[in-house]
Amino acid sequence: MIRNAIRRFMYGRYGNDQLNLFLIVLYLALYLLFAATRFVPLYWLTVVLILAALFRTLSRNLTRRREENDRFLCLVDPAVRWLRLHRTIRRDKEHRYFKCPNCGQMLRVPRGKGKITVTCRGCGASFQENS
């Protein structure tokens, strides 16, 4: 019964997305920092953050909220890709990763093959590396 009432209330509203999740996590981090330091401007910043997240969640202007989220994702995407690449490199024990000196593309070669000639698939440049 309550679930249906919440569904009816949220119908046509934006809901949550990646930007809202970021705002809420930032709110929690700053609120914990405020609790430790009792720095009053930090409290007001947390209030603004939680109100912005609530406003975005309950908004009926779907196109505007999607545009905001798309801009946020465009800003964050390079950092997310970098983190995922380095997590993959750290976990992959069977390959070595090299950057092409010509175009900068990441190349993967098997470990333990000694000195090998690597050819970049992107630009066709060849160079020697120790795997």
C-alpha positions in Angstrom: 0.0 0.0 0.0 2.8 2.5 0.9 4.8 1.2 -2.0 2.0 2.1 -4.4 1.7 5.5 -2.9 5.4 6.2 -3.3 5.2 4.9 -6.9 2.3 7.2 -7.7 4.1 10.2 -6.1 7.3 9.5 -8.0 5.5 9.0 -11.4 6.8 11.6 -13.8 9.7 12.6 -11.6 13.4 12.2 -12.4 14.6 10.0 -9.7 18.3 9.0 -9.1 21.3 9.0 -11.4 25.1 9.1 -11.2 25.2 12.8 -10.4 22.7 12.4 -7.5 24.8 9.5 -6.2 27.9 11.7 -6.3 26.1 14.5 -4.5 24.9 12.2 -1.8 28.4 10.6 -1.3 30.0 14.1 -1.2 27.3 15.2 1.3 28.1 12.2 3.6 31.9 12.8 3.4 31.5 16.5 4.1 29.1 15.9 6.9 31.5 13.6 8.6 34.2 16.2 8.2 31.8 18.8 9.7 31.1 16.4 12.6 34.8 16.2 13.3 35.7 19.9 12.9 32.5 21.7 13.7 33.3 24.2 11.0 29.9 25.9 10.4 30.3 26.9 6.7 30.9 23.2 6.0 27.5 22.4 7.5 25.7 24.9 5.2 27.5 23.4 2.2 26.2 19.9 3.2 22.7 21.3 3.5 23.0 22.8 0.0 24.2 19.5 -1.4 21.4 17.4 0.1 18.8 19.9 -1.0 20.3 19.9 -4.6 20.1 16.1 -4.6 16.5 16.1 -3.3 15.5 18.8 -5.9 17.0 16.7 -8.7 15.3 13.6 -7.5 11.9 15.1 -7.3 12.2 17.3 -10.4 9.7 16.9 -13.3 12.0 18.6 -15.8 13.5 15.3 -17.2 15.4 16.8 -20.1 17.3 19.4 -18.0 18.2 16.7 -15.4 19.5 14.4 -18.1 21.6 17.2 -19.6 23.1 17.9 -16.2 23.9 14.2 -15.7 25.4 14.0 -19.2 27.7 17.0 -18.5 28.7 15.4 -15.2 29.5 12.1 -16.9 31.6 13.9 -19.6 33.7 15.5 -16.9 34.2 12.3 -14.8 34.6 9.9 -17.7 38.4 10.3 -18.3 39.1 9.7 -14.6 36.9 6.6 -14.5 38.5 5.2 -17.6 42.0 5.8 -16.2 41.0 4.1 -12.9 39.5 1.1 -14.7 42.6 0.7 -17.0 45.0 0.8 -14.0 42.8 -1.7 -12.1 43.0 -4.0 -15.1 46.7 -3.6 -15.4 47.2 -4.3 -11.7 45.1 -7.5 -11.8 46.4 -8.9 -15.0 49.4 -11.0 -14.1 49.8 -12.7 -17.5 50.4 -9.6 -19.6 52.6 -6.4 -19.7 51.2 -3.1 -20.8 53.1 -0.6 -22.9 52.2 2.8 -24.3 52.9 3.3 -28.0 55.6 6.1 -28.3 54.0 7.4 -31.5 50.2 7.6 -30.7 50.0 6.8 -27.0 47.7 3.8 -27.3 48.0 1.2 -24.6 49.2 -2.2 -25.9 49.1 -5.5 -24.2 51.8 -8.3 -24.7 52.3 -11.6 -23.0 54.8 -11.7 -20.1 58.0 -13.6 -20.1 58.7 -13.6 -23.9 62.0 -11.6 -23.6 62.7 -8.8 -25.9 60.0 -8.5 -28.5 59.0 -6.2 -31.3 55.6 -4.7 -30.7 53.5 -3.3 -33.6 50.8 -0.7 -32.7 47.4 -1.5 -34.1 46.5 2.1 -34.1 49.3 3.8 -36.0 51.4 0.8 -37.2 54.6 2.0 -35.5 57.0 -0.8 -34.4 59.2 -0.7 -31.3 61.1 -3.1 -29.1 60.2 -3.8 -25.5 61.2 -6.4 -22.8 58.2 -8.4 -21.7 
